[in-house]
Amino acid sequence: MTLILALLGALAVGLTLGLMGSGGSILTVPVLTYIVGQQDKVAIAGSLGIVGGISLVAAVPYAVRGLVDWRSVLWFGVPGMIGAWLGAALSKGVDGSVQLLAFAGLMLVAAVLMLRKAPAEAGATRPRRSVVKIGVEGLVVGVVTGFVGVGGGFLIVPALVLLGGLPMNIAVGTSLLVIALKSFAGFAKYLDVLEAQNLQLDWQIMGLFVAAGIAGSFGGAALASRIPQAALRRGFGVFLLVVAAWIVAQNWPS
């Protein structure tokens, strides 16, 4: 039963990535921690590897349709990789429960972003900002996401729209590639963190998650043009609020 629930969670991870270019790690860490029963740091590290693999494959349909801005992949993604490596390194001496509380805080930020009216819905088109500002944003997002083990799509997509001036559909495709780059960079550093603490990844679970997540991502990409994005985003925002409250309740010091 646990495995079935975990695979359903992995499908949901891929579905949200395919639909919105974000939300993968927001679901992966709680599923690995509370359903699979992994230790918090193992779940955070595994989440980066899983979401990186799913995002890389999920980006393919967008790239084929020309919905990837390669300039933003370079100027946002490369600083993001550096930031993710640094964030993972900073987590070495931090208790896992503290990381999960920080993770819950990011979920609340994500919920606010999801529940707000997106620029694309308002019909806004913004001019492109300087590559320096985009790079700094990528570095900061990378540090934060590397520290708590998330791909950061819920921060990347708004940044690409607001700072990069990209349309929403291109921001989603670009976000998937940026998530993959940052996730793999953070995952590489987390391997050292786990080794230093005598912790090991469950590669079988990771493989199952990636396979199920990829299937879900293709379904999400196919549904993206059929489901009202505003309604989907609001529903996801409410879900994030509930999960964040649960994580805080489980990890708040007694």
N, C-alpha and C positions, 0 to 999 in steps of 0.2 A: 504493500500500500504506500509505504514511504517513497519507493522508487517511482511509482505512478504519479504521485503528487509532485515529486521533483521534476519529472519529465514534463508534466503539465506546466510547471513553473518555467522550465526552459523554453517551451513553446511560446509562453507569454512574453518572455524576454525577447525572443526573436521577432515576435509580432510587433511589439512596441518599437523596436529598432527599425524594422521595415516601414512602419507607418510614419514615425515622427523623427527618426534619426536620433533618438534619445530614449532614456528610461531603462536601458538594459541592466546596468549595474544596480540601479535602484531596486530592481526585483531580484537580481542574482544573489547579492549578499544576504538578504533575509531568508531566501530559499535554502541556500547552503548552510546557514547558521541554524535556523529554527526547524527546517524540515529534514534536511540531510543530517544535521547534528554535528557539523564541523566546528572545530575551534575557531574563534573569531579571526585570528590572523591568517589561518589557513583559508578561511572563506573569502577574506579580502583579497589575498593573493590569487586564489583560484578564479575569483570574479574577473580580475584584470585579464587573465589568459583567455577565459571563456568569451568575454565580451569583445576582446580584440579579434578573436577568430571569427565570431559571428559577424561583427561589423565589417571586416574585410570582405567577406563573401557577400554580405548584404549590399555593399557599395557597388557591386558589379552591374546590376540592372540600371542603376542611376548613371554610372559611367558610360554604359553602352548608349543610353539616351542623351548623352551630353549634358547631364545634370550635375556635373562636378566642376567647381571652380578651382583649377589647379594652382592658381596664384595664392588663394587662401589656404590650400592644403600646405603649401610651402611655408608661408609667412606666419600661419597660426599653428600648424602641426609640428614644425621642427622645434620652436621654443617650447611648445607643449610637451614634447618628448623629454626635453631637458628638465622642465619643471616636474614632470611625473617621476623621473628618476630621483630628483632631489626630495620630492614629497615622500616617496617610498623609503628613502634613506632616513628622513626625519622620524619616521614611524618606528624605527628600531627600538628606541627606549621608551615607547609610549604603551601603556596598558591597552589591551584590545577593547575593553569596555569603553574607554575614553574615545577610541576611534569610532566605535559604533554610535556613541552619543553625538560625535561630530558629524557622523554619517546621517543621523536622524535630523540634525540641524540643516544639513544640505537638502534633505528630502522636503523639509518645510519650505526652503527657498524655492525648490523645484515646484512644489505645489502652488506657491504664489504665482510663479511664472506661468504655470499651466492654466491657472484660473483667470489670469489677466487676459485682456483682449490683445491678441498678437498684432504686430504691425502689419502683417500680410492681410489680416482680416479687415483692417481699416483702410486697405488700399494704398498704404504708404510705400513710397519708393525713396530710399535714402541714397545720397551720393556716397561713393566709396571713400573711406577714411585712409589715413596714411598707414603704410606698412609697419611703421614703428609702433603705433598704437595697437595695431592688430597683433604684433609680435609680443608686446608687453602683456596684453590680455591673454594670449596663448600661454605665456610663461606662468602667469598667476593661476589660471585655471588648471594648468598642468600640476603645479605644486599641490593645490587643494585636492584635486582628484587622485593624485598619486598617494597622498597621505591617507585618504579614507577608502581607496580601492574602487573608485568609480570611473567610468569612461568620460563622464562629464558632458554628455550630449545635451542635457537640459540647460547647461550654461553655454555650450558651444553654439547651439542653434540661435539663441537670441543675440549672442555676440556677433555672429556672422551676418545676421540681418541688420543689427544696429550699427556695428562698426564697419562691417564689410560691405554694406549696402546690397546684399544678395536677396533675390526673391526667395520665398519660403521653400519651394521645391528644390532649388539648387543648394540652399543652405542645408537641407536634410541630407542630400547626397554627399556634399562636402564634409558634413559633420561625421558621417560614417567612416570616412577615410581618416580623418583627424583622430577620432576615437580609437581606431585600430593602431595608429602610430603611437599615441600616448599610452594606451593600455599595454602594448608590448614592451615599451620602455620601462614602465612601472613594474610590470611583471618580472622583467629581467633582474631588476634590483631586489624585488621581493624574494627571489630565489636565495639570495645571500642572507636576507633577514631571517627566513625560515631555517636555513642551515645553521645559523648562529644560535637559534633557539631550539635546535633538534626537533623541528617540526617537518612533516612531509605532506606533499600534495597527494590527493587521490586522483591519479591520471585517468583512471577508468571513468569516474564520475565526470571529470572535465570533458572527456571525449564524448560521453553521452549528452552532456549539456550542449556542447558545440553542435553536434549533429541535429538534435531536436531544435536548437535555436536557429540554425540555418534554415530548416524547414519552415519554422515560424516566420522568419524574416522574409522569405519569398511570398508567403501568404500575406504578410503585412504590406509588402510593396504592391501586390496585386490589388489589395483592398484600398490602398491609399487614395485612389481617385474616386472611390465610391462612397466612402464614409465621410460625413461632415466633420471636418477637422476640428471645428470649434467645440462640438459636442463631445468628441473623443477626448480632446484635451481637458475639458472640464471634468469629465468622468475620471480621467487618470489623475487629475489634481486632487480630487476627493479621496481616491484610493491612497495616494501618497500621504495625505494627512492621517489616515487611519493607521497605516503601517508605521509611520514616524512615531505616533503616539504609543504604539505597541513596543517599539524598540526602546523608547525612553523609559517606559514602565519596567522593561526587563533589565535595564542596565543602570538605572538611576541609583546612586548609593543609598543604602538603607539607613 
